[in-house]
């Protein structure tokens, strides 16, 4: 891997720090999958840079209030790569401590093999079968449009994304 990550090479983020952050996401996934003796580390390994750029540069969310109505939604359609989502949630301040990541895919943990809405803070939808997330995302977008059309006013936007 190169010494700099172009997607995160910004004046506010040191490239060496960005690389460490990406490697942290990757290694959290590898360690969790290895400890569980089950799971998929490929998606977190390959998508760490893209999702990190999305989460740190574009998405609006509030880890202290995961249900904030005007948040952006991240839908991980390939739910088998859930350690990517759990690592991002952990590193961005959601109530998902490292011990939960260490219990990945264990009975009773908040980090099941496929993300489950309502079970883990920050998980927007339950995903399992590949492609299911696309329909979920479209439904969420339609709902946002409907909310904006019914509640926004010219001088006051309740929903603005």
VEXTORNU-356648 format. One line per field, with one value per residue: x, y, z of N, C-alpha, C in turn; residue in three letters; residue number from 1; chain. Coordinates in Angstrom, 3 decimals. Layout:
nx: (X | ...)
ny: (Y | ...)
nz: (Z | ...)
cax: (X | ...)
cay: (Y | ...)
caz: (Z | ...)
cx: (X | ...)
cy: (Y | ...)
cz: (Z | ...)
residuo: (ala | ...)
num: (NUM | ...)
cadena: (A | ...)
! end
This chain:
nx: (0.848 | 0.470 | 2.245 | 0.586 | -2.890 | -4.901 | -7.711 | -8.102 | -6.287 | -6.099 | -5.849 | -6.521 | -6.119 | -3.574 | -1.652 | -0.247 | -1.538 | -4.085 | -3.617 | -2.983 | -5.455 | -7.070 | -5.813 | -6.355 | -9.136 | -9.141 | -7.624 | -9.096 | -11.261 | -10.033 | -8.964 | -11.339 | -12.796 | -11.007 | -10.908 | -13.547 | -13.589 | -15.024 | -16.775 | -16.325 | -13.600 | -12.794 | -14.390 | -14.263 | -11.476 | -11.043 | -12.770 | -12.252 | -10.950 | -12.709 | -15.171 | -14.363 | -13.666 | -16.193 | -17.643 | -16.168 | -16.029 | -18.426 | -20.877 | -23.549 | -24.045 | -24.820 | -23.270 | -23.960 | -26.652 | -28.090 | -30.540 | -31.167 | -33.178 | -32.448 | -30.229 | -27.708 | -28.055 | -26.363 | -26.201 | -25.322 | -25.295 | -24.139 | -24.278 | -22.714 | -20.214 | -20.096 | -18.279 | -16.899 | -18.760 | -19.183 | -16.614 | -16.356 | -18.481 | -17.605 | -15.153 | -16.024 | -17.382 | -19.828 | -21.951 | -20.446 | -18.404 | -14.957 | -14.864 | -17.266 | -16.732 | -14.802 | -16.371 | -17.550 | -19.921 | -20.732 | -22.973 | -25.441 | -23.992 | -23.579 | -22.748 | -23.560 | -23.219 | -24.458 | -25.606 | -28.071 | -30.914 | -31.869 | -30.612 | -27.920 | -26.412 | -26.553 | -26.781 | -28.609 | -30.336 | -31.439 | -29.525 | -29.078 | -29.472 | -27.680 | -28.002 | -30.363 | -30.085 | -30.144 | -32.853 | -33.783 | -32.386 | -33.459 | -36.113 | -35.742 | -34.828 | -37.078 | -38.853 | -37.578 | -37.840 | -40.633 | -41.096 | -39.725 | -41.258 | -43.678 | -43.164 | -41.153 | -40.603 | -40.465 | -38.670 | -37.700 | -36.211 | -36.872 | -36.115 | -33.354 | -31.803)
ny: (-1.174 | 2.262 | 5.125 | 7.220 | 7.974 | 8.824 | 9.430 | 10.352 | 12.335 | 15.198 | 18.685 | 18.766 | 16.277 | 14.242 | 12.341 | 10.017 | 9.431 | 8.951 | 6.630 | 4.871 | 4.842 | 3.599 | 1.111 | 0.294 | -0.117 | -2.263 | -4.213 | -4.532 | -5.880 | -8.218 | -9.349 | -9.795 | -11.593 | -13.713 | -14.384 | -15.187 | -17.326 | -17.346 | -15.640 | -12.784 | -11.206 | -9.924 | -7.864 | -5.673 | -5.276 | -4.511 | -2.333 | -0.372 | 2.157 | 3.529 | 3.586 | 4.872 | 7.409 | 8.225 | 8.242 | 10.093 | 12.420 | 13.027 | 12.026 | 12.805 | 12.456 | 11.507 | 10.189 | 10.254 | 10.462 | 8.263 | 7.986 | 10.402 | 12.423 | 13.657 | 12.438 | 10.984 | 7.890 | 4.820 | 2.035 | -1.194 | -3.361 | -5.821 | -7.719 | -9.708 | -8.666 | -7.337 | -6.556 | -4.378 | -2.277 | -2.354 | -1.705 | 0.915 | 2.165 | 1.847 | 3.309 | 5.872 | 6.763 | 5.701 | 3.913 | 1.370 | -0.535 | -1.720 | -4.275 | -5.382 | -5.675 | -7.595 | -9.708 | -10.510 | -12.115 | -13.791 | -15.423 | -13.371 | -11.015 | -7.576 | -7.514 | -9.153 | -11.654 | -10.710 | -7.414 | -6.048 | -4.158 | -2.089 | -3.610 | -3.029 | 0.028 | 2.569 | 0.942 | 0.861 | -0.778 | -4.162 | -6.566 | -9.245 | -11.306 | -10.830 | -7.806 | -7.043 | -4.716 | -2.660 | -2.275 | -1.558 | 0.858 | 2.426 | 2.571 | 4.027 | 6.442 | 7.277 | 7.646 | 9.783 | 11.796 | 12.052 | 12.917 | 15.384 | 16.734 | 17.007 | 18.259 | 20.226 | 23.749 | 26.827 | 28.578 | 26.971 | 24.055 | 20.871 | 18.319 | 17.827 | 16.474)
nz: (0.000 | -0.685 | 0.705 | 1.163 | 1.231 | -1.253 | -1.173 | 1.388 | 1.766 | 2.962 | 3.950 | 6.641 | 7.698 | 8.534 | 6.311 | 7.160 | 9.531 | 8.518 | 7.043 | 9.137 | 10.405 | 8.460 | 8.340 | 10.903 | 10.803 | 9.010 | 10.411 | 12.767 | 11.705 | 10.653 | 13.019 | 14.494 | 12.877 | 12.821 | 15.574 | 15.971 | 14.359 | 12.094 | 9.517 | 7.295 | 6.075 | 3.812 | 2.553 | 4.481 | 4.353 | 1.681 | 1.279 | 3.146 | 2.715 | 0.944 | 2.372 | 4.689 | 3.724 | 2.849 | 5.302 | 6.855 | 5.349 | 4.035 | 5.109 | 7.360 | 10.732 | 14.126 | 16.687 | 19.402 | 19.291 | 17.729 | 16.421 | 15.253 | 13.300 | 10.858 | 9.846 | 7.716 | 6.037 | 6.179 | 4.310 | 4.420 | 2.116 | 1.572 | 3.924 | 5.085 | 5.341 | 7.732 | 9.744 | 8.781 | 8.990 | 11.798 | 12.746 | 11.749 | 13.127 | 15.768 | 15.727 | 15.109 | 17.276 | 18.163 | 20.495 | 20.863 | 22.161 | 22.215 | 23.331 | 22.454 | 19.738 | 19.945 | 20.599 | 18.286 | 16.271 | 18.321 | 20.548 | 21.887 | 21.641 | 20.491 | 17.959 | 15.561 | 12.914 | 10.594 | 10.091 | 12.301 | 12.497 | 15.188 | 17.032 | 17.197 | 17.851 | 15.396 | 13.185 | 10.326 | 8.855 | 8.679 | 7.102 | 4.870 | 2.571 | -0.462 | -2.234 | -1.086 | 0.376 | -1.495 | -2.221 | 0.304 | 0.704 | -1.387 | -0.529 | 1.860 | 0.791 | -0.673 | 1.441 | 2.756 | 0.812 | 0.805 | 3.456 | 3.374 | 1.431 | 2.757 | 5.225 | 5.116 | 4.844 | 2.949 | 4.298 | 6.254 | 6.582 | 7.458 | 6.765 | 4.866 | 2.953)
cax: (0.000 | 1.271 | 2.402 | -0.525 | -4.175 | -5.443 | -9.077 | -8.103 | -5.170 | -6.643 | -5.037 | -6.882 | -5.836 | -2.229 | -1.722 | 0.212 | -2.635 | -5.159 | -3.222 | -3.147 | -6.898 | -7.548 | -5.277 | -7.087 | -10.401 | -8.838 | -7.155 | -10.223 | -12.032 | -9.256 | -8.905 | -12.665 | -13.121 | -10.114 | -11.339 | -14.833 | -13.393 | -16.168 | -17.005 | -15.715 | -12.729 | -12.476 | -15.075 | -13.624 | -10.120 | -11.084 | -13.597 | -11.920 | -10.656 | -13.912 | -16.164 | -13.798 | -13.832 | -17.621 | -18.053 | -15.485 | -16.126 | -19.718 | -22.063 | -23.939 | -24.588 | -24.542 | -23.151 | -24.653 | -28.082 | -28.155 | -31.839 | -31.368 | -34.036 | -31.878 | -28.931 | -27.538 | -28.131 | -25.393 | -26.777 | -24.337 | -26.089 | -23.418 | -24.251 | -21.673 | -19.027 | -20.543 | -17.189 | -16.591 | -19.704 | -18.927 | -15.370 | -16.667 | -19.304 | -16.724 | -14.151 | -16.644 | -17.943 | -21.095 | -21.875 | -20.050 | -17.045 | -14.052 | -15.248 | -18.321 | -16.085 | -14.116 | -17.404 | -18.156 | -20.586 | -20.966 | -24.335 | -25.708 | -23.218 | -24.228 | -22.058 | -23.855 | -22.595 | -25.123 | -26.123 | -29.492 | -31.478 | -32.441 | -29.767 | -26.628 | -26.568 | -25.966 | -27.152 | -29.839 | -31.234 | -30.981 | -29.207 | -28.683 | -29.264 | -27.045 | -28.930 | -31.478 | -29.822 | -30.521 | -34.276 | -33.906 | -31.906 | -34.456 | -37.238 | -35.351 | -34.775 | -38.463 | -39.401 | -36.987 | -38.495 | -41.995 | -41.007 | -39.350 | -42.396 | -44.785 | -42.817 | -40.277 | -41.187 | -39.449 | -37.646 | -37.362 | -36.103 | -36.769 | -35.354 | -32.669 | -30.841)
cay: (0.000 | 3.477 | 5.819 | 8.161 | 7.527 | 10.014 | 9.764 | 11.004 | 13.272 | 16.546 | 19.508 | 18.570 | 14.917 | 13.803 | 11.094 | 8.874 | 9.125 | 8.359 | 5.248 | 4.099 | 4.682 | 2.573 | -0.177 | -0.070 | -0.706 | -3.567 | -5.172 | -4.861 | -6.902 | -9.459 | -9.909 | -10.270 | -12.787 | -14.771 | -14.793 | -15.878 | -18.462 | -17.265 | -14.288 | -12.378 | -10.041 | -9.346 | -6.588 | -4.609 | -5.025 | -3.832 | -1.123 | 0.528 | 3.519 | 4.150 | 3.875 | 5.872 | 8.711 | 8.530 | 8.552 | 11.261 | 13.613 | 13.291 | 11.643 | 13.536 | 11.539 | 11.910 | 8.967 | 10.415 | 10.361 | 7.475 | 8.108 | 11.774 | 12.279 | 14.206 | 11.795 | 10.190 | 6.455 | 3.958 | 0.702 | -2.187 | -4.404 | -7.083 | -7.840 | -10.626 | -7.853 | -6.468 | -6.013 | -3.047 | -1.362 | -2.305 | -0.953 | 2.331 | 2.633 | 1.920 | 4.369 | 7.197 | 7.177 | 5.083 | 3.089 | 0.029 | -0.653 | -2.715 | -5.607 | -5.895 | -6.129 | -8.847 | -10.742 | -10.622 | -13.375 | -14.621 | -15.363 | -12.293 | -9.794 | -6.576 | -7.568 | -10.420 | -11.864 | -9.786 | -6.309 | -6.105 | -2.878 | -2.123 | -4.430 | -2.352 | 1.465 | 3.018 | 0.053 | 1.419 | -1.806 | -5.543 | -7.065 | -10.637 | -11.666 | -9.802 | -7.030 | -6.596 | -3.346 | -1.711 | -1.978 | -0.823 | 2.218 | 3.123 | 2.855 | 5.117 | 7.677 | 7.668 | 8.161 | 11.106 | 12.723 | 12.263 | 13.764 | 16.738 | 17.340 | 17.273 | 19.016 | 21.370 | 25.035 | 27.598 | 29.162 | 26.033 | 22.684 | 19.857 | 17.249 | 18.535 | 15.660)
caz: (0.000 | -0.766 | 1.984 | 1.331 | 0.718 | -1.907 | -0.775 | 2.694 | 1.825 | 3.089 | 4.846 | 8.040 | 8.128 | 8.202 | 5.539 | 7.956 | 10.456 | 7.711 | 6.747 | 10.377 | 10.633 | 7.526 | 8.777 | 12.118 | 10.345 | 8.416 | 11.407 | 13.640 | 10.996 | 10.604 | 14.374 | 14.900 | 12.090 | 13.303 | 16.917 | 15.845 | 13.467 | 11.201 | 9.017 | 6.032 | 6.247 | 2.505 | 2.336 | 5.263 | 3.862 | 0.395 | 1.255 | 4.260 | 2.245 | 0.375 | 3.411 | 5.599 | 3.065 | 2.889 | 6.677 | 7.433 | 4.505 | 3.409 | 5.879 | 8.570 | 11.729 | 15.498 | 17.488 | 20.684 | 19.005 | 16.495 | 15.776 | 14.771 | 12.113 | 9.622 | 9.603 | 6.503 | 6.309 | 5.521 | 4.156 | 4.002 | 1.478 | 1.762 | 5.379 | 5.546 | 5.630 | 8.825 | 10.570 | 8.258 | 9.628 | 13.238 | 12.967 | 11.522 | 14.245 | 16.944 | 15.580 | 14.994 | 18.555 | 18.557 | 21.696 | 20.458 | 22.691 | 21.644 | 23.810 | 21.572 | 18.511 | 20.287 | 20.688 | 16.963 | 15.921 | 19.500 | 21.050 | 22.830 | 21.387 | 19.638 | 16.668 | 14.886 | 11.612 | 9.673 | 10.908 | 12.624 | 12.942 | 16.519 | 17.894 | 17.301 | 17.561 | 14.137 | 12.083 | 9.762 | 8.331 | 8.744 | 5.762 | 4.786 | 1.176 | -1.279 | -3.031 | -0.257 | 0.811 | -2.543 | -2.039 | 1.565 | 0.470 | -2.208 | 0.356 | 2.760 | -0.001 | -0.951 | 2.703 | 2.986 | -0.118 | 1.281 | 4.651 | 2.945 | 0.726 | 3.675 | 6.429 | 4.861 | 4.459 | 2.220 | 5.170 | 7.325 | 6.075 | 8.504 | 6.123 | 3.774 | 2.211)
cx: (0.890 | 1.325 | 1.327 | -1.775 | -4.844 | -6.836 | -9.123 | -6.989 | -5.711 | -5.763 | -5.333 | -6.552 | -4.473 | -2.303 | -1.258 | -0.862 | -3.779 | -4.848 | -3.372 | -4.628 | -7.461 | -7.060 | -5.940 | -8.417 | -10.148 | -8.474 | -8.219 | -11.048 | -11.300 | -9.233 | -10.246 | -13.043 | -12.271 | -10.570 | -12.644 | -14.702 | -14.529 | -16.308 | -16.223 | -14.899 | -12.459 | -13.113 | -14.462 | -12.216 | -10.154 | -11.811 | -13.271 | -11.703 | -11.912 | -14.914 | -15.649 | -13.941 | -15.294 | -18.037 | -17.415 | -15.662 | -17.530 | -20.933 | -22.276 | -24.582 | -24.192 | -24.474 | -23.858 | -26.166 | -28.265 | -29.478 | -32.154 | -32.072 | -33.383 | -30.506 | -28.904 | -27.563 | -27.065 | -25.983 | -25.690 | -25.104 | -25.442 | -23.210 | -23.186 | -20.355 | -19.260 | -19.423 | -16.722 | -17.474 | -19.423 | -17.650 | -15.612 | -17.491 | -18.450 | -15.791 | -14.751 | -17.457 | -19.301 | -20.873 | -21.646 | -18.598 | -16.252 | -14.414 | -16.369 | -17.735 | -15.353 | -15.096 | -18.157 | -18.678 | -20.785 | -22.382 | -24.464 | -24.922 | -24.026 | -23.569 | -22.311 | -23.206 | -23.191 | -25.734 | -27.635 | -29.952 | -32.117 | -31.618 | -28.435 | -26.823 | -25.857 | -26.264 | -28.524 | -30.825 | -30.604 | -30.702 | -28.724 | -28.415 | -28.639 | -28.086 | -30.101 | -31.307 | -30.206 | -31.975 | -34.504 | -33.495 | -32.877 | -35.663 | -36.943 | -35.329 | -36.179 | -39.096 | -38.864 | -37.634 | -39.909 | -41.991 | -40.676 | -40.533 | -43.513 | -44.428 | -41.897 | -41.097 | -40.098 | -38.342 | -37.208 | -37.388 | -35.909 | -35.911 | -34.686 | -31.563 | -31.556)
cy: (1.232 | 4.168 | 6.870 | 7.581 | 8.732 | 10.407 | 10.517 | 12.031 | 14.701 | 17.351 | 19.263 | 17.179 | 14.491 | 12.459 | 9.866 | 8.453 | 8.451 | 6.903 | 4.362 | 3.839 | 3.587 | 1.188 | -0.646 | -0.712 | -2.122 | -4.606 | -5.493 | -5.977 | -8.238 | -10.126 | -10.497 | -11.552 | -13.966 | -15.293 | -15.583 | -17.179 | -18.543 | -15.827 | -14.011 | -11.112 | -9.328 | -7.995 | -5.474 | -4.272 | -4.170 | -2.502 | -0.124 | 1.959 | 4.222 | 4.514 | 4.890 | 7.270 | 9.143 | 8.988 | 9.834 | 12.532 | 13.981 | 13.022 | 12.543 | 12.535 | 12.047 | 10.653 | 9.054 | 10.292 | 9.592 | 7.592 | 9.503 | 11.718 | 12.730 | 13.606 | 11.185 | 8.721 | 5.718 | 2.555 | -0.222 | -3.374 | -5.772 | -7.296 | -8.776 | -9.895 | -6.918 | -5.908 | -4.661 | -2.014 | -1.241 | -1.528 | 0.542 | 2.905 | 2.813 | 3.129 | 5.764 | 7.571 | 6.631 | 4.219 | 1.630 | -0.171 | -1.792 | -4.126 | -6.213 | -6.384 | -7.446 | -10.008 | -10.918 | -12.038 | -14.320 | -14.397 | -14.242 | -11.017 | -8.826 | -6.517 | -8.919 | -10.484 | -11.028 | -8.682 | -6.408 | -4.758 | -3.051 | -2.918 | -3.749 | -0.887 | 1.843 | 2.128 | 0.483 | 0.378 | -3.180 | -6.000 | -8.499 | -10.983 | -10.515 | -9.117 | -6.485 | -5.134 | -2.311 | -1.297 | -1.199 | 0.633 | 3.037 | 3.489 | 3.997 | 6.449 | 8.178 | 8.258 | 9.555 | 12.151 | 13.058 | 13.184 | 15.201 | 17.440 | 17.743 | 18.196 | 20.209 | 22.595 | 25.844 | 28.167 | 28.205 | 24.604 | 21.724 | 18.697 | 17.868 | 17.722 | 14.595)
cz: (0.000 | 0.585 | 2.200 | 0.701 | 0.076 | -1.432 | 0.548 | 2.833 | 1.811 | 4.017 | 6.323 | 8.557 | 7.611 | 7.464 | 6.325 | 8.955 | 9.704 | 7.394 | 7.980 | 10.665 | 9.724 | 7.936 | 10.067 | 11.755 | 9.827 | 9.472 | 12.453 | 13.010 | 10.986 | 11.976 | 14.795 | 14.168 | 12.556 | 14.666 | 16.863 | 15.062 | 12.449 | 10.732 | 7.752 | 6.257 | 4.928 | 2.260 | 3.185 | 4.764 | 2.594 | 0.391 | 2.363 | 3.784 | 1.734 | 1.460 | 4.416 | 5.010 | 3.104 | 4.287 | 7.196 | 6.622 | 4.063 | 4.294 | 7.089 | 9.524 | 13.106 | 16.358 | 18.840 | 20.519 | 17.692 | 15.745 | 15.272 | 13.415 | 10.810 | 9.295 | 8.204 | 6.908 | 5.512 | 5.500 | 3.620 | 3.428 | 1.647 | 3.260 | 5.910 | 5.827 | 6.800 | 9.685 | 10.052 | 8.949 | 11.119 | 13.555 | 12.787 | 12.667 | 15.498 | 16.858 | 15.463 | 16.226 | 18.931 | 19.798 | 21.295 | 20.893 | 22.051 | 22.100 | 22.971 | 20.253 | 18.753 | 20.405 | 19.373 | 16.720 | 17.108 | 20.005 | 22.076 | 22.591 | 20.528 | 18.264 | 15.989 | 13.502 | 10.502 | 10.517 | 11.105 | 13.167 | 14.308 | 17.510 | 18.179 | 16.965 | 16.263 | 12.949 | 11.587 | 9.263 | 8.509 | 7.320 | 5.846 | 3.344 | 0.383 | -2.148 | -2.245 | 0.143 | -0.223 | -2.383 | -0.746 | 1.387 | -0.359 | -1.355 | 1.316 | 2.019 | -0.331 | 0.304 | 3.005 | 2.080 | 0.351 | 2.502 | 4.281 | 2.282 | 1.684 | 4.837 | 6.202 | 4.464 | 3.763 | 3.117 | 6.281 | 6.789 | 7.243 | 8.008 | 4.909 | 3.112 | 1.419)
residuo: (unk | unk | unk | unk | unk | unk | unk | unk | unk | unk | unk | unk | unk | unk | unk | unk | unk | unk | unk | unk | unk | unk | unk | unk | unk | unk | unk | unk | unk | unk | unk | unk | unk | unk | unk | unk | unk | unk | unk | unk | unk | unk | unk | unk | unk | unk | unk | unk | unk | unk | unk | unk | unk | unk | unk | unk | unk | unk | unk | unk | unk | unk | unk | unk | unk | unk | unk | unk | unk | unk | unk | unk | unk | unk | unk | unk | unk | unk | unk | unk | unk | unk | unk | unk | unk | unk | unk | unk | unk | unk | unk | unk | unk | unk | unk | unk | unk | unk | unk | unk | unk | unk | unk | unk | unk | unk | unk | unk | unk | unk | unk | unk | unk | unk | unk | unk | unk | unk | unk | unk | unk | unk | unk | unk | unk | unk | unk | unk | unk | unk | unk | unk | unk | unk | unk | unk | unk | unk | unk | unk | unk | unk | unk | unk | unk | unk | unk | unk | unk | unk | unk | unk | unk | unk | unk | unk | unk | unk | unk | unk | unk)
num: (1 | 2 | 3 | 4 | 5 | 6 | 7 | 8 | 9 | 10 | 11 | 12 | 13 | 14 | 15 | 16 | 17 | 18 | 19 | 20 | 21 | 22 | 23 | 24 | 25 | 26 | 27 | 28 | 29 | 30 | 31 | 32 | 33 | 34 | 35 | 36 | 37 | 38 | 39 | 40 | 41 | 42 | 43 | 44 | 45 | 46 | 47 | 48 | 49 | 50 | 51 | 52 | 53 | 54 | 55 | 56 | 57 | 58 | 59 | 60 | 61 | 62 | 63 | 64 | 65 | 66 | 67 | 68 | 69 | 70 | 71 | 72 | 73 | 74 | 75 | 76 | 77 | 78 | 79 | 80 | 81 | 82 | 83 | 84 | 85 | 86 | 87 | 88 | 89 | 90 | 91 | 92 | 93 | 94 | 95 | 96 | 97 | 98 | 99 | 100 | 101 | 102 | 103 | 104 | 105 | 106 | 107 | 108 | 109 | 110 | 111 | 112 | 113 | 114 | 115 | 116 | 117 | 118 | 119 | 120 | 121 | 122 | 123 | 124 | 125 | 126 | 127 | 128 | 129 | 130 | 131 | 132 | 133 | 134 | 135 | 136 | 137 | 138 | 139 | 140 | 141 | 142 | 143 | 144 | 145 | 146 | 147 | 148 | 149 | 150 | 151 | 152 | 153 | 154 | 155 | 156 | 157 | 158 | 159 | 160 | 161)
cadena: (A | A | A | A | A | A | A | A | A | A | A | A | A | A | A | A | A | A | A | A | A | A | A | A | A | A | A | A | A | A | A | A | A | A | A | A | A | A | A | A | A | A | A | A | A | A | A | A | A | A | A | A | A | A | A | A | A | A | A | A | A | A | A | A | A | A | A | A | A | A | A | A | A | A | A | A | A | A | A | A | A | A | A | A | A | A | A | A | A | A | A | A | A | A | A | A | A | A | A | A | A | A | A | A | A | A | A | A | A | A | A | A | A | A | A | A | A | A | A | A | A | A | A | A | A | A | A | A | A | A | A | A | A | A | A | A | A | A | A | A | A | A | A | A | A | A | A | A | A | A | A | A | A | A | A | A | A | A | A | A | A)
! end
